[in-house]
Amino acid sequence: MIDRFETNSLIEIKYSSNPKLSKGNKQSFADLGTTKNFIITPNTDDYMIAENIRVCNLHDFISNYLPIR
């Protein structure tokens, strides 16, 4: 039985290597109150697109950010 469910990270996968944050993206991050957010793209540099939102490719995500703590 799960007594409490806590969300601290959100991961979104995009097919574009040049992701844009939509109003819906920003609202999802805000509604969930996550502090570590990732946008996974096919091939891109690793960079922050906004506060608490990092863009990176899948290899970098697995190598550098898992497990998420």
C-alpha positions in Angstrom: 0.0 0.0 0.0 1.2 3.5 -0.9 0.6 6.0 1.9 2.1 9.0 0.1 3.1 9.7 -3.5 5.7 12.4 -4.0 6.8 13.8 -7.4 10.1 15.6 -7.5 11.0 15.3 -11.2 9.3 15.5 -14.5 10.7 14.2 -17.8 9.4 15.2 -21.2 10.6 13.6 -24.4 10.6 15.8 -27.6 11.5 14.8 -31.1 12.9 18.3 -31.9 16.5 19.1 -31.1 15.5 22.7 -30.5 12.7 22.4 -27.9 10.5 25.3 -27.0 8.6 25.6 -23.7 4.9 26.0 -24.3 2.4 27.4 -21.8 1.3 23.9 -21.1 4.8 22.7 -20.3 5.3 25.6 -17.8 1.9 24.9 -16.3 2.6 21.2 -15.8 5.9 22.0 -14.1 4.2 24.5 -11.8 1.1 22.3 -11.1 3.3 19.3 -10.1 5.8 21.4 -8.1 8.7 19.5 -9.4 12.2 20.8 -8.7 14.2 18.8 -11.2 12.8 18.8 -14.7 14.2 17.4 -17.9 13.5 17.7 -21.6 15.0 14.8 -23.5 15.8 15.5 -27.1 17.4 13.4 -29.9 20.8 15.2 -30.0 21.5 18.4 -28.2 23.9 20.1 -25.9 23.2 19.8 -22.2 21.9 23.2 -21.0 19.3 24.9 -18.7 16.4 26.3 -20.7 14.8 27.8 -17.6 15.1 27.6 -13.9 14.9 24.0 -12.8 14.5 22.8 -16.5 17.4 21.1 -18.2 17.6 20.1 -21.9 19.8 17.1 -22.7 19.9 14.0 -24.9 19.0 10.5 -23.6 22.6 9.4 -23.2 23.6 12.4 -21.1 20.4 12.0 -19.0 21.2 8.4 -18.2 24.9 9.0 -17.7 24.7 12.2 -15.7 21.4 12.5 -14.0 20.1 9.1 -13.0 19.2 8.2 -10.4 17.3 11.4 -9.8 17.7 12.4 -6.1 
